[in-house]
Amino acid sequence: MHCRPNMMPPIVHPTKCCTQHQIQTTIVPHIHPSHTTYVNHHVFQHQHYFPHTQSVVNDVSHQHVVCPGPGPFPRPF
């Protein structure tokens, strides 16, 4: 004995869109002329001298920071 198969409704997928491009080529000539100019330079070099000496400064700083909490010393009542 053969049973009939169950039939489901059809599943319709979105339409696949394809695009075809057709290209027509048109040639547009572009002319780029060039010219070279040679420039001669005369440079005056001014030399500056800066003699330098050195010295040393020793800097000391102190920082006082307030820390939260009871601290190492008891507080007065």
N, CA, C, O and CB atoms as a CASP TS submission, in Angstrom:
PFRMAT TS
TARGET T0000
AUTHOR 0000-0000-0000
METHOD Language model
MODEL 1
PARENT N/A
ATOM      1  N   MET     1       0.827  -1.162   0.000  1.00  0.00           N
ATOM      2  CA  MET     1       0.000   0.000   0.000  1.00  0.00           C
ATOM      3  C   MET     1       0.888   1.248   0.000  1.00  0.00           C
ATOM      4  O   MET     1       1.898   1.305   0.701  1.00  0.00           O
ATOM      5  CB  MET     1      -0.950  -0.014   1.202  1.00  0.00           C
ATOM      6  N   HIS     2       0.506   2.209  -0.771  1.00  0.00           N
ATOM      7  CA  HIS     2       1.271   3.439  -0.935  1.00  0.00           C
ATOM      8  C   HIS     2       0.513   4.606  -0.336  1.00  0.00           C
ATOM      9  O   HIS     2      -0.679   4.767  -0.594  1.00  0.00           O
ATOM     10  CB  HIS     2       1.574   3.702  -2.415  1.00  0.00           C
ATOM     11  N   CYS     3       1.202   5.440   0.478  1.00  0.00           N
ATOM     12  CA  CYS     3       0.566   6.624   1.060  1.00  0.00           C
ATOM     13  C   CYS     3       0.843   7.828   0.179  1.00  0.00           C
ATOM     14  O   CYS     3       1.909   7.944  -0.425  1.00  0.00           O
ATOM     15  CB  CYS     3       1.072   6.878   2.505  1.00  0.00           C
ATOM     16  N   ARG     4      -0.118   8.705   0.116  1.00  0.00           N
ATOM     17  CA  ARG     4       0.076   9.945  -0.644  1.00  0.00           C
ATOM     18  C   ARG     4       1.013  10.868   0.111  1.00  0.00           C
ATOM     19  O   ARG     4       0.887  10.984   1.330  1.00  0.00           O
ATOM     20  CB  ARG     4      -1.275  10.650  -0.911  1.00  0.00           C
ATOM     21  N   PRO     5       1.964  11.542  -0.568  1.00  0.00           N
ATOM     22  CA  PRO     5       2.854  12.460   0.140  1.00  0.00           C
ATOM     23  C   PRO     5       2.100  13.723   0.546  1.00  0.00           C
ATOM     24  O   PRO     5       1.137  14.127  -0.105  1.00  0.00           O
ATOM     25  CB  PRO     5       4.072  12.821  -0.736  1.00  0.00           C
ATOM     26  N   ASN     6       2.555  14.326   1.620  1.00  0.00           N
ATOM     27  CA  ASN     6       1.986  15.610   2.040  1.00  0.00           C
ATOM     28  C   ASN     6       2.457  16.701   1.092  1.00  0.00           C
ATOM     29  O   ASN     6       3.609  16.690   0.659  1.00  0.00           O
ATOM     30  CB  ASN     6       2.385  15.948   3.505  1.00  0.00           C
ATOM     31  N   MET     7       1.588  17.633   0.770  1.00  0.00           N
ATOM     32  CA  MET     7       1.932  18.700  -0.146  1.00  0.00           C
ATOM     33  C   MET     7       1.973  20.009   0.614  1.00  0.00           C
ATOM     34  O   MET     7       1.015  20.362   1.302  1.00  0.00           O
ATOM     35  CB  MET     7       0.933  18.773  -1.315  1.00  0.00           C
ATOM     36  N   MET     8       3.078  20.730   0.496  1.00  0.00           N
ATOM     37  CA  MET     8       3.252  22.035   1.131  1.00  0.00           C
ATOM     38  C   MET     8       2.982  23.112   0.095  1.00  0.00           C
ATOM     39  O   MET     8       3.067  22.859  -1.106  1.00  0.00           O
ATOM     40  CB  MET     8       4.682  22.190   1.739  1.00  0.00           C
ATOM     41  N   PRO     9       2.650  24.339   0.567  1.00  0.00           N
ATOM     42  CA  PRO     9       2.497  25.410  -0.412  1.00  0.00           C
ATOM     43  C   PRO     9       3.862  25.779  -0.994  1.00  0.00           C
ATOM     44  O   PRO     9       4.882  25.582  -0.334  1.00  0.00           O
ATOM     45  CB  PRO     9       1.825  26.650   0.231  1.00  0.00           C
ATOM     46  N   PRO    10       3.898  26.306  -2.209  1.00  0.00           N
ATOM     47  CA  PRO    10       5.191  26.607  -2.823  1.00  0.00           C
ATOM     48  C   PRO    10       5.891  27.781  -2.123  1.00  0.00           C
ATOM     49  O   PRO    10       5.235  28.681  -1.598  1.00  0.00           O
ATOM     50  CB  PRO    10       5.005  26.922  -4.312  1.00  0.00           C
ATOM     51  N   ILE    11       7.207  27.760  -2.122  1.00  0.00           N
ATOM     52  CA  ILE    11       8.021  28.845  -1.581  1.00  0.00           C
ATOM     53  C   ILE    11       8.488  29.680  -2.771  1.00  0.00           C
ATOM     54  O   ILE    11       9.165  29.176  -3.667  1.00  0.00           O
ATOM     55  CB  ILE    11       9.247  28.298  -0.732  1.00  0.00           C
ATOM     56  N   VAL    12       8.116  30.965  -2.769  1.00  0.00           N
ATOM     57  CA  VAL    12       8.503  31.844  -3.866  1.00  0.00           C
ATOM     58  C   VAL    12       9.652  32.717  -3.387  1.00  0.00           C
ATOM     59  O   VAL    12       9.495  33.494  -2.445  1.00  0.00           O
ATOM     60  CB  VAL    12       7.298  32.712  -4.357  1.00  0.00           C
ATOM     61  N   HIS    13      10.777  32.595  -4.018  1.00  0.00           N
ATOM     62  CA  HIS    13      11.969  33.374  -3.659  1.00  0.00           C
ATOM     63  C   HIS    13      11.924  34.729  -4.365  1.00  0.00           C
ATOM     64  O   HIS    13      11.229  34.868  -5.371  1.00  0.00           O
ATOM     65  CB  HIS    13      13.272  32.604  -4.035  1.00  0.00           C
ATOM     66  N   PRO    14      12.658  35.740  -3.855  1.00  0.00           N
ATOM     67  CA  PRO    14      12.680  37.039  -4.525  1.00  0.00           C
ATOM     68  C   PRO    14      13.260  36.924  -5.932  1.00  0.00           C
ATOM     69  O   PRO    14      14.099  36.064  -6.203  1.00  0.00           O
ATOM     70  CB  PRO    14      13.488  38.048  -3.703  1.00  0.00           C
ATOM     71  N   THR    15      12.812  37.784  -6.802  1.00  0.00           N
ATOM     72  CA  THR    15      13.270  37.753  -8.186  1.00  0.00           C
ATOM     73  C   THR    15      14.736  38.139  -8.263  1.00  0.00           C
ATOM     74  O   THR    15      15.150  39.141  -7.679  1.00  0.00           O
ATOM     75  CB  THR    15      12.423  38.689  -9.060  1.00  0.00           C
ATOM     76  N   LYS    16      15.504  37.368  -8.962  1.00  0.00           N
ATOM     77  CA  LYS    16      16.909  37.685  -9.176  1.00  0.00           C
ATOM     78  C   LYS    16      16.995  38.613 -10.378  1.00  0.00           C
ATOM     79  O   LYS    16      16.592  38.247 -11.482  1.00  0.00           O
ATOM     80  CB  LYS    16      17.767  36.389  -9.391  1.00  0.00           C
ATOM     81  N   CYS    17      17.532  39.841 -10.159  1.00  0.00           N
ATOM     82  CA  CYS    17      17.643  40.821 -11.233  1.00  0.00           C
ATOM     83  C   CYS    17      19.039  40.795 -11.815  1.00  0.00           C
ATOM     84  O   CYS    17      20.022  40.812 -11.074  1.00  0.00           O
ATOM     85  CB  CYS    17      17.300  42.229 -10.729  1.00  0.00           C
ATOM     86  N   CYS    18      19.135  40.756 -13.100  1.00  0.00           N
ATOM     87  CA  CYS    18      20.425  40.769 -13.790  1.00  0.00           C
ATOM     88  C   CYS    18      20.480  42.021 -14.656  1.00  0.00           C
ATOM     89  O   CYS    18      19.468  42.435 -15.222  1.00  0.00           O
ATOM     90  CB  CYS    18      20.631  39.472 -14.654  1.00  0.00           C
ATOM     91  N   THR    19      21.644  42.614 -14.759  1.00  0.00           N
ATOM     92  CA  THR    19      21.842  43.802 -15.572  1.00  0.00           C
ATOM     93  C   THR    19      22.942  43.534 -16.568  1.00  0.00           C
ATOM     94  O   THR    19      23.991  42.993 -16.218  1.00  0.00           O
ATOM     95  CB  THR    19      22.176  45.028 -14.702  1.00  0.00           C
ATOM     96  N   GLN    20      22.705  43.913 -17.811  1.00  0.00           N
ATOM     97  CA  GLN    20      23.730  43.797 -18.843  1.00  0.00           C
ATOM     98  C   GLN    20      24.076  45.204 -19.315  1.00  0.00           C
ATOM     99  O   GLN    20      23.190  46.013 -19.588  1.00  0.00           O
ATOM    100  CB  GLN    20      23.248  42.896 -20.037  1.00  0.00           C
ATOM    101  N   HIS    21      25.358  45.484 -19.407  1.00  0.00           N
ATOM    102  CA  HIS    21      25.833  46.790 -19.845  1.00  0.00           C
ATOM    103  C   HIS    21      26.348  46.688 -21.270  1.00  0.00           C
ATOM    104  O   HIS    21      27.042  45.735 -21.626  1.00  0.00           O
ATOM    105  CB  HIS    21      26.935  47.325 -18.903  1.00  0.00           C
ATOM    106  N   GLN    22      26.006  47.667 -22.071  1.00  0.00           N
ATOM    107  CA  GLN    22      26.557  47.764 -23.414  1.00  0.00           C
ATOM    108  C   GLN    22      27.363  49.045 -23.470  1.00  0.00           C
ATOM    109  O   GLN    22      26.870  50.106 -23.088  1.00  0.00           O
ATOM    110  CB  GLN    22      25.436  47.740 -24.512  1.00  0.00           C
ATOM    111  N   ILE    23      28.592  48.961 -23.939  1.00  0.00           N
ATOM    112  CA  ILE    23      29.512  50.087 -23.914  1.00  0.00           C
ATOM    113  C   ILE    23      29.879  50.478 -25.336  1.00  0.00           C
ATOM    114  O   ILE    23      30.223  49.630 -26.159  1.00  0.00           O
ATOM    115  CB  ILE    23      30.775  49.746 -23.100  1.00  0.00           C
ATOM    116  N   GLN    24      29.802  51.772 -25.612  1.00  0.00           N
ATOM    117  CA  GLN    24      30.280  52.306 -26.889  1.00  0.00           C
ATOM    118  C   GLN    24      31.435  53.235 -26.563  1.00  0.00           C
ATOM    119  O   GLN    24      31.282  54.145 -25.748  1.00  0.00           O
ATOM    120  CB  GLN    24      29.134  53.057 -27.690  1.00  0.00           C
ATOM    121  N   THR    25      32.566  53.027 -27.172  1.00  0.00           N
ATOM    122  CA  THR    25      33.768  53.794 -26.882  1.00  0.00           C
ATOM    123  C   THR    25      33.927  54.936 -27.873  1.00  0.00           C
ATOM    124  O   THR    25      33.813  54.742 -29.083  1.00  0.00           O
ATOM    125  CB  THR    25      35.002  52.890 -26.910  1.00  0.00           C
ATOM    126  N   THR    26      34.192  56.129 -27.350  1.00  0.00           N
ATOM    127  CA  THR    26      34.501  57.294 -28.169  1.00  0.00           C
ATOM    128  C   THR    26      35.856  57.812 -27.716  1.00  0.00           C
ATOM    129  O   THR    26      36.063  58.031 -26.522  1.00  0.00           O
ATOM    130  CB  THR    26      33.390  58.405 -28.053  1.00  0.00           C
ATOM    131  N   ILE    27      36.774  58.010 -28.638  1.00  0.00           N
ATOM    132  CA  ILE    27      38.125  58.456 -28.305  1.00  0.00           C
ATOM    133  C   ILE    27      38.176  59.974 -28.373  1.00  0.00           C
ATOM    134  O   ILE    27      37.792  60.571 -29.379  1.00  0.00           O
ATOM    135  CB  ILE    27      39.177  57.825 -29.262  1.00  0.00           C
ATOM    136  N   VAL    28      38.654  60.599 -27.293  1.00  0.00           N
ATOM    137  CA  VAL    28      38.839  62.047 -27.227  1.00  0.00           C
ATOM    138  C   VAL    28      40.324  62.294 -27.008  1.00  0.00           C
ATOM    139  O   VAL    28      40.829  62.016 -25.920  1.00  0.00           O
ATOM    140  CB  VAL    28      37.965  62.703 -26.082  1.00  0.00           C
ATOM    141  N   PRO    29      41.045  62.813 -28.012  1.00  0.00           N
ATOM    142  CA  PRO    29      42.476  63.039 -27.832  1.00  0.00           C
ATOM    143  C   PRO    29      42.742  64.240 -26.914  1.00  0.00           C
ATOM    144  O   PRO    29      42.084  65.274 -27.031  1.00  0.00           O
ATOM    145  CB  PRO    29      43.149  63.256 -29.193  1.00  0.00           C
ATOM    146  N   HIS    30      43.692  64.098 -26.019  1.00  0.00           N
ATOM    147  CA  HIS    30      44.132  65.176 -25.128  1.00  0.00           C
ATOM    148  C   HIS    30      45.612  65.407 -25.378  1.00  0.00           C
ATOM    149  O   HIS    30      46.408  64.469 -25.331  1.00  0.00           O
ATOM    150  CB  HIS    30      43.859  64.831 -23.615  1.00  0.00           C
ATOM    151  N   ILE    31      45.982  66.654 -25.645  1.00  0.00           N
ATOM    152  CA  ILE    31      47.375  66.988 -25.923  1.00  0.00           C
ATOM    153  C   ILE    31      47.910  67.789 -24.741  1.00  0.00           C
ATOM    154  O   ILE    31      47.316  68.795 -24.353  1.00  0.00           O
ATOM    155  CB  ILE    31      47.517  67.791 -27.267  1.00  0.00           C
ATOM    156  N   HIS    32      49.016  67.352 -24.174  1.00  0.00           N
ATOM    157  CA  HIS    32      49.631  67.997 -23.019  1.00  0.00           C
ATOM    158  C   HIS    32      51.033  68.465 -23.383  1.00  0.00           C
ATOM    159  O   HIS    32      51.993  67.714 -23.209  1.00  0.00           O
ATOM    160  CB  HIS    32      49.673  67.036 -21.807  1.00  0.00           C
ATOM    161  N   PRO    33      51.172  69.686 -23.884  1.00  0.00           N
ATOM    162  CA  PRO    33      52.516  70.163 -24.234  1.00  0.00           C
ATOM    163  C   PRO    33      53.336  70.456 -22.976  1.00  0.00           C
ATOM    164  O   PRO    33      52.774  70.711 -21.911  1.00  0.00           O
ATOM    165  CB  PRO    33      52.427  71.427 -25.115  1.00  0.00           C
ATOM    166  N   SER    34      54.629  70.421 -23.096  1.00  0.00           N
ATOM    167  CA  SER    34      55.491  70.727 -21.953  1.00  0.00           C
ATOM    168  C   SER    34      56.636  71.626 -22.399  1.00  0.00           C
ATOM    169  O   SER    34      56.996  71.671 -23.575  1.00  0.00           O
ATOM    170  CB  SER    34      56.040  69.429 -21.310  1.00  0.00           C
ATOM    171  N   HIS    35      57.197  72.340 -21.427  1.00  0.00           N
ATOM    172  CA  HIS    35      58.300  73.255 -21.700  1.00  0.00           C
ATOM    173  C   HIS    35      59.241  73.224 -20.498  1.00  0.00           C
ATOM    174  O   HIS    35      58.776  73.177 -19.359  1.00  0.00           O
ATOM    175  CB  HIS    35      57.783  74.714 -21.983  1.00  0.00           C
ATOM    176  N   THR    36      60.537  73.248 -20.727  1.00  0.00           N
ATOM    177  CA  THR    36      61.525  73.251 -19.650  1.00  0.00           C
ATOM    178  C   THR    36      62.273  74.573 -19.662  1.00  0.00           C
ATOM    179  O   THR    36      62.771  75.007 -20.701  1.00  0.00           O
ATOM    180  CB  THR    36      62.511  72.063 -19.791  1.00  0.00           C
ATOM    181  N   THR    37      62.350  75.217 -18.484  1.00  0.00           N
ATOM    182  CA  THR    37      63.121  76.445 -18.325  1.00  0.00           C
ATOM    183  C   THR    37      64.268  76.148 -17.369  1.00  0.00           C
ATOM    184  O   THR    37      64.053  75.600 -16.287  1.00  0.00           O
ATOM    185  CB  THR    37      62.227  77.627 -17.798  1.00  0.00           C
ATOM    186  N   TYR    38      65.475  76.505 -17.762  1.00  0.00           N
ATOM    187  CA  TYR    38      66.635  76.302 -16.911  1.00  0.00           C
ATOM    188  C   TYR    38      66.945  77.614 -16.213  1.00  0.00           C
ATOM    189  O   TYR    38      67.095  78.645 -16.868  1.00  0.00           O
ATOM    190  CB  TYR    38      67.859  75.797 -17.729  1.00  0.00           C
ATOM    191  N   VAL    39      67.042  77.586 -14.881  1.00  0.00           N
ATOM    192  CA  VAL    39      67.290  78.783 -14.078  1.00  0.00           C
ATOM    193  C   VAL    39      68.630  78.601 -13.381  1.00  0.00           C
ATOM    194  O   VAL    39      68.850  77.597 -12.705  1.00  0.00           O
ATOM    195  CB  VAL    39      66.135  79.034 -13.038  1.00  0.00           C
ATOM    196  N   ASN    40      69.527  79.571 -13.543  1.00  0.00           N
ATOM    197  CA  ASN    40      70.819  79.548 -12.870  1.00  0.00           C
ATOM    198  C   ASN    40      70.721  80.387 -11.595  1.00  0.00           C
ATOM    199  O   ASN    40      70.236  81.518 -11.629  1.00  0.00           O
ATOM    200  CB  ASN    40      71.952  80.078 -13.808  1.00  0.00           C
ATOM    201  N   HIS    41      71.174  79.839 -10.489  1.00  0.00           N
ATOM    202  CA  HIS    41      71.091  80.502  -9.195  1.00  0.00           C
ATOM    203  C   HIS    41      72.477  80.829  -8.666  1.00  0.00           C
ATOM    204  O   HIS    41      73.416  80.049  -8.824  1.00  0.00           O
ATOM    205  CB  HIS    41      70.336  79.631  -8.194  1.00  0.00           C
ATOM    206  N   HIS    42      72.591  81.983  -8.042  1.00  0.00           N
ATOM    207  CA  HIS    42      73.813  82.350  -7.336  1.00  0.00           C
ATOM    208  C   HIS    42      73.428  82.479  -5.868  1.00  0.00           C
ATOM    209  O   HIS    42      72.574  83.294  -5.519  1.00  0.00           O
ATOM    210  CB  HIS    42      74.455  83.694  -7.903  1.00  0.00           C
ATOM    211  N   VAL    43      74.052  81.681  -5.006  1.00  0.00           N
ATOM    212  CA  VAL    43      73.674  81.613  -3.597  1.00  0.00           C
ATOM    213  C   VAL    43      74.770  82.254  -2.750  1.00  0.00           C
ATOM    214  O   VAL    43      75.948  81.923  -2.887  1.00  0.00           O
ATOM    215  CB  VAL    43      73.426  80.140  -3.157  1.00  0.00           C
ATOM    216  N   PHE    44      74.364  83.186  -1.864  1.00  0.00           N
ATOM    217  CA  PHE    44      75.281  83.746  -0.865  1.00  0.00           C
ATOM    218  C   PHE    44      75.043  82.986   0.426  1.00  0.00           C
ATOM    219  O   PHE    44      73.929  82.980   0.949  1.00  0.00           O
ATOM    220  CB  PHE    44      75.067  85.303  -0.668  1.00  0.00           C
ATOM    221  N   GLN    45      76.068  82.355   0.937  1.00  0.00           N
ATOM    222  CA  GLN    45      75.930  81.582   2.164  1.00  0.00           C
ATOM    223  C   GLN    45      76.472  82.392   3.330  1.00  0.00           C
ATOM    224  O   GLN    45      77.676  82.637   3.418  1.00  0.00           O
ATOM    225  CB  GLN    45      76.664  80.222   2.051  1.00  0.00           C
ATOM    226  N   HIS    46      75.586  82.807   4.223  1.00  0.00           N
ATOM    227  CA  HIS    46      75.973  83.586   5.401  1.00  0.00           C
ATOM    228  C   HIS    46      76.143  82.611   6.559  1.00  0.00           C
ATOM    229  O   HIS    46      75.184  81.969   6.985  1.00  0.00           O
ATOM    230  CB  HIS    46      74.907  84.700   5.742  1.00  0.00           C
ATOM    231  N   GLN    47      77.350  82.507   7.058  1.00  0.00           N
ATOM    232  CA  GLN    47      77.635  81.557   8.130  1.00  0.00           C
ATOM    233  C   GLN    47      77.594  82.275   9.474  1.00  0.00           C
ATOM    234  O   GLN    47      78.285  83.273   9.678  1.00  0.00           O
ATOM    235  CB  GLN    47      79.011  80.879   7.915  1.00  0.00           C
ATOM    236  N   HIS    48      76.777  81.755  10.388  1.00  0.00           N
ATOM    237  CA  HIS    48      76.623  82.326  11.722  1.00  0.00           C
ATOM    238  C   HIS    48      77.184  81.340  12.742  1.00  0.00           C
ATOM    239  O   HIS    48      76.949  80.135  12.651  1.00  0.00           O
ATOM    240  CB  HIS    48      75.126  82.657  12.027  1.00  0.00           C
ATOM    241  N   TYR    49      77.923  81.863  13.708  1.00  0.00           N
ATOM    242  CA  TYR    49      78.525  81.021  14.749  1.00  0.00           C
ATOM    243  C   TYR    49      77.924  81.401  16.086  1.00  0.00           C
ATOM    244  O   TYR    49      77.730  82.584  16.368  1.00  0.00           O
ATOM    245  CB  TYR    49      80.080  81.170  14.779  1.00  0.00           C
ATOM    246  N   PHE    50      77.625  80.402  16.919  1.00  0.00           N
ATOM    247  CA  PHE    50      77.025  80.618  18.233  1.00  0.00           C
ATOM    248  C   PHE    50      77.816  79.856  19.282  1.00  0.00           C
ATOM    249  O   PHE    50      77.483  78.713  19.594  1.00  0.00           O
ATOM    250  CB  PHE    50      75.542  80.180  18.246  1.00  0.00           C
ATOM    251  N   PRO    51      78.866  80.474  19.838  1.00  0.00           N
ATOM    252  CA  PRO    51      79.591  79.794  20.922  1.00  0.00           C
ATOM    253  C   PRO    51      78.632  79.541  22.087  1.00  0.00           C
ATOM    254  O   PRO    51      77.757  80.362  22.362  1.00  0.00           O
ATOM    255  CB  PRO    51      80.823  80.644  21.395  1.00  0.00           C
ATOM    256  N   HIS    52      78.793  78.422  22.761  1.00  0.00           N
ATOM    257  CA  HIS    52      77.834  78.027  23.789  1.00  0.00           C
ATOM    258  C   HIS    52      78.568  77.566  25.048  1.00  0.00           C
ATOM    259  O   HIS    52      79.561  76.844  24.972  1.00  0.00           O
ATOM    260  CB  HIS    52      76.907  76.908  23.266  1.00  0.00           C
ATOM    261  N   THR    53      78.067  77.992  26.196  1.00  0.00           N
ATOM    262  CA  THR    53      78.599  77.510  27.475  1.00  0.00           C
ATOM    263  C   THR    53      77.502  76.753  28.197  1.00  0.00           C
ATOM    264  O   THR    53      76.336  76.820  27.808  1.00  0.00           O
ATOM    265  CB  THR    53      79.134  78.687  28.354  1.00  0.00           C
ATOM    266  N   GLN    54      77.874  76.018  29.267  1.00  0.00           N
ATOM    267  CA  GLN    54      76.902  75.215  30.006  1.00  0.00           C
ATOM    268  C   GLN    54      77.016  75.493  31.493  1.00  0.00           C
ATOM    269  O   GLN    54      78.083  75.859  31.986  1.00  0.00           O
ATOM    270  CB  GLN    54      77.105  73.718  29.726  1.00  0.00           C
ATOM    271  N   SER    55      75.914  75.318  32.203  1.00  0.00           N
ATOM    272  CA  SER    55      75.905  75.383  33.660  1.00  0.00           C
ATOM    273  C   SER    55      74.895  74.363  34.164  1.00  0.00           C
ATOM    274  O   SER    55      74.105  73.823  33.388  1.00  0.00           O
ATOM    275  CB  SER    55      75.561  76.827  34.170  1.00  0.00           C
ATOM    276  N   VAL    56      74.925  74.096  35.489  1.00  0.00           N
ATOM    277  CA  VAL    56      74.046  73.092  36.095  1.00  0.00           C
ATOM    278  C   VAL    56      73.247  73.742  37.210  1.00  0.00           C
ATOM    279  O   VAL    56      73.799  74.515  37.992  1.00  0.00           O
ATOM    280  CB  VAL    56      74.861  71.881  36.636  1.00  0.00           C
ATOM    281  N   VAL    57      71.963  73.445  37.296  1.00  0.00           N
ATOM    282  CA  VAL    57      71.090  73.908  38.374  1.00  0.00           C
ATOM    283  C   VAL    57      70.469  72.675  39.006  1.00  0.00           C
ATOM    284  O   VAL    57      69.920  71.831  38.298  1.00  0.00           O
ATOM    285  CB  VAL    57      69.984  74.906  37.849  1.00  0.00           C
ATOM    286  N   ASN    58      70.546  72.552  40.340  1.00  0.00           N
ATOM    287  CA  ASN    58      69.915  71.460  41.066  1.00  0.00           C
ATOM    288  C   ASN    58      68.621  71.986  41.682  1.00  0.00           C
ATOM    289  O   ASN    58      68.653  72.935  42.465  1.00  0.00           O
ATOM    290  CB  ASN    58      70.870  70.876  42.162  1.00  0.00           C
ATOM    291  N   ASP    59      67.505  71.394  41.343  1.00  0.00           N
ATOM    292  CA  ASP    59      66.192  71.846  41.795  1.00  0.00           C
ATOM    293  C   ASP    59      65.614  70.805  42.742  1.00  0.00           C
ATOM    294  O   ASP    59      65.668  69.608  42.457  1.00  0.00           O
ATOM    295  CB  ASP    59      65.234  72.093  40.590  1.00  0.00           C
ATOM    296  N   VAL    60      65.058  71.254  43.874  1.00  0.00           N
ATOM    297  CA  VAL    60      64.427  70.363  44.846  1.00  0.00           C
ATOM    298  C   VAL    60      63.007  70.849  45.055  1.00  0.00           C
ATOM    299  O   VAL    60      62.774  72.054  45.157  1.00  0.00           O
ATOM    300  CB  VAL    60      65.220  70.323  46.202  1.00  0.00           C
ATOM    301  N   SER    61      62.033  69.912  45.121  1.00  0.00           N
ATOM    302  CA  SER    61      60.651  70.293  45.378  1.00  0.00           C
ATOM    303  C   SER    61      60.063  69.378  46.434  1.00  0.00           C
ATOM    304  O   SER    61      60.552  68.268  46.641  1.00  0.00           O
ATOM    305  CB  SER    61      59.814  70.241  44.087  1.00  0.00           C
ATOM    306  N   HIS    62      58.996  69.847  47.116  1.00  0.00           N
ATOM    307  CA  HIS    62      58.296  69.068  48.143  1.00  0.00           C
ATOM    308  C   HIS    62      56.833  68.989  47.753  1.00  0.00           C
ATOM    309  O   HIS    62      56.273  69.944  47.213  1.00  0.00           O
ATOM    310  CB  HIS    62      58.465  69.704  49.568  1.00  0.00           C
ATOM    311  N   GLN    63      56.211  67.844  48.028  1.00  0.00           N
ATOM    312  CA  GLN    63      54.789  67.680  47.775  1.00  0.00           C
ATOM    313  C   GLN    63      54.109  67.269  49.069  1.00  0.00           C
ATOM    314  O   GLN    63      54.583  66.367  49.760  1.00  0.00           O
ATOM    315  CB  GLN    63      54.534  66.638  46.656  1.00  0.00           C
ATOM    316  N   HIS    64      52.995  67.925  49.406  1.00  0.00           N
ATOM    317  CA  HIS    64      52.184  67.559  50.560  1.00  0.00           C
ATOM    318  C   HIS    64      50.886  66.977  50.027  1.00  0.00           C
ATOM    319  O   HIS    64      50.153  67.652  49.305  1.00  0.00           O
ATOM    320  CB  HIS    64      51.919  68.790  51.506  1.00  0.00           C
ATOM    321  N   VAL    65      50.594  65.724  50.378  1.00  0.00           N
ATOM    322  CA  VAL    65      49.444  65.013  49.849  1.00  0.00           C
ATOM    323  C   VAL    65      48.507  64.675  50.990  1.00  0.00           C
ATOM    324  O   VAL    65      48.950  64.158  52.015  1.00  0.00           O
ATOM    325  CB  VAL    65      49.874  63.739  49.094  1.00  0.00           C
ATOM    326  N   VAL    66      47.194  64.961  50.836  1.00  0.00           N
ATOM    327  CA  VAL    66      46.197  64.595  51.834  1.00  0.00           C
ATOM    328  C   VAL    66      45.690  63.203  51.495  1.00  0.00           C
ATOM    329  O   VAL    66      45.154  62.973  50.411  1.00  0.00           O
ATOM    330  CB  VAL    66      45.022  65.632  51.884  1.00  0.00           C
ATOM    331  N   CYS    67      45.866  62.267  52.440  1.00  0.00           N
ATOM    332  CA  CYS    67      45.475  60.878  52.212  1.00  0.00           C
ATOM    333  C   CYS    67      44.172  60.587  52.952  1.00  0.00           C
ATOM    334  O   CYS    67      44.023  61.039  54.087  1.00  0.00           O
ATOM    335  CB  CYS    67      46.595  59.904  52.670  1.00  0.00           C
ATOM    336  N   PRO    68      43.223  59.856  52.367  1.00  0.00           N
ATOM    337  CA  PRO    68      41.984  59.501  53.065  1.00  0.00           C
ATOM    338  C   PRO    68      42.240  58.420  54.111  1.00  0.00           C
ATOM    339  O   PRO    68      43.225  57.688  54.027  1.00  0.00           O
ATOM    340  CB  PRO    68      40.919  59.024  52.061  1.00  0.00           C
ATOM    341  N   GLY    69      41.348  58.325  55.096  1.00  0.00           N
ATOM    342  CA  GLY    69      41.458  57.275  56.111  1.00  0.00           C
ATOM    343  C   GLY    69      41.977  57.809  57.421  1.00  0.00           C
ATOM    344  O   GLY    69      42.302  58.991  57.537  1.00  0.00           O
ATOM    345  N   PRO    70      42.054  56.935  58.412  1.00  0.00           N
ATOM    346  CA  PRO    70      42.446  57.377  59.747  1.00  0.00           C
ATOM    347  C   PRO    70      43.900  57.823  59.830  1.00  0.00           C
ATOM    348  O   PRO    70      44.227  58.645  60.686  1.00  0.00           O
ATOM    349  CB  PRO    70      42.209  56.275  60.734  1.00  0.00           C
ATOM    350  N   GLY    71      44.763  57.329  58.997  1.00  0.00           N
ATOM    351  CA  GLY    71      46.156  57.745  59.018  1.00  0.00           C
ATOM    352  C   GLY    71      46.950  57.037  60.096  1.00  0.00           C
ATOM    353  O   GLY    71      46.385  56.252  60.857  1.00  0.00           O
ATOM    354  N   PRO    72      48.245  57.293  60.181  1.00  0.00           N
ATOM    355  CA  PRO    72      49.093  56.597  61.149  1.00  0.00           C
ATOM    356  C   PRO    72      49.002  57.195  62.549  1.00  0.00           C
ATOM    357  O   PRO    72      49.440  56.561  63.508  1.00  0.00           O
ATOM    358  CB  PRO    72      50.529  56.621  60.683  1.00  0.00           C
ATOM    359  N   PHE    73      48.446  58.398  62.693  1.00  0.00           N
ATOM    360  CA  PHE    73      48.388  59.036  64.014  1.00  0.00           C
ATOM    361  C   PHE    73      46.946  59.091  64.501  1.00  0.00           C
ATOM    362  O   PHE    73      46.035  59.283  63.696  1.00  0.00           O
ATOM    363  CB  PHE    73      48.995  60.463  63.967  1.00  0.00           C
ATOM    364  N   PRO    74      46.717  58.924  65.819  1.00  0.00           N
ATOM    365  CA  PRO    74      45.344  59.013  66.323  1.00  0.00           C
ATOM    366  C   PRO    74      44.839  60.449  66.246  1.00  0.00           C
ATOM    367  O   PRO    74      45.610  61.399  66.383  1.00  0.00           O
ATOM    368  CB  PRO    74      45.262  58.498  67.775  1.00  0.00           C
ATOM    369  N   ARG    75      43.531  60.596  66.024  1.00  0.00           N
ATOM    370  CA  ARG    75      42.936  61.940  65.921  1.00  0.00           C
ATOM    371  C   ARG    75      42.416  62.344  67.307  1.00  0.00           C
ATOM    372  O   ARG    75      41.992  61.491  68.087  1.00  0.00           O
ATOM    373  CB  ARG    75      41.770  61.974  64.845  1.00  0.00           C
ATOM    374  N   PRO    76      42.451  63.637  67.604  1.00  0.00           N
ATOM    375  CA  PRO    76      41.947  64.089  68.904  1.00  0.00           C
ATOM    376  C   PRO    76      40.407  64.010  68.931  1.00  0.00           C
ATOM    377  O   PRO    76      39.750  64.105  67.893  1.00  0.00           O
ATOM    378  CB  PRO    76      42.426  65.548  69.198  1.00  0.00           C
ATOM    379  N   PHE    77      39.847  63.832  70.146  1.00  0.00           N
ATOM    380  CA  PHE    77      38.389  63.744  70.310  1.00  0.00           C
ATOM    381  C   PHE    77      37.759  65.097  70.268  1.00  0.00           C
ATOM    382  O   PHE    77      36.540  65.214  70.389  1.00  0.00           O
ATOM    383  CB  PHE    77      38.029  63.058  71.607  1.00  0.00           C
TER
END
